[in-house]
């Protein structure tokens, strides 16, 4: 559900509490929408774990030089 609030009547701490509770807030000035407050989506724990696993795997891999990459590209074009 979206709540519309006039900027002059806005209490930031109250608005943030509503956003944390799942509300979306539209801020208006003189009847014109100027901003929207919405919660920042948090990455789920599964996605975070996958990213950590990928980063851990990359640390175990050998470093590759630019020259090696260029050589691999040239081999792939043959």
Secondary structure as UniProt FT lines:
FT   STRAND          2..6
FT   HELIX           7..9
FT   HELIX           12..20
FT   TURN            21..22
FT   STRAND          24..29
FT   TURN            30..31
FT   STRAND          32..37
FT   HELIX           45..60
FT   HELIX           66..76
//
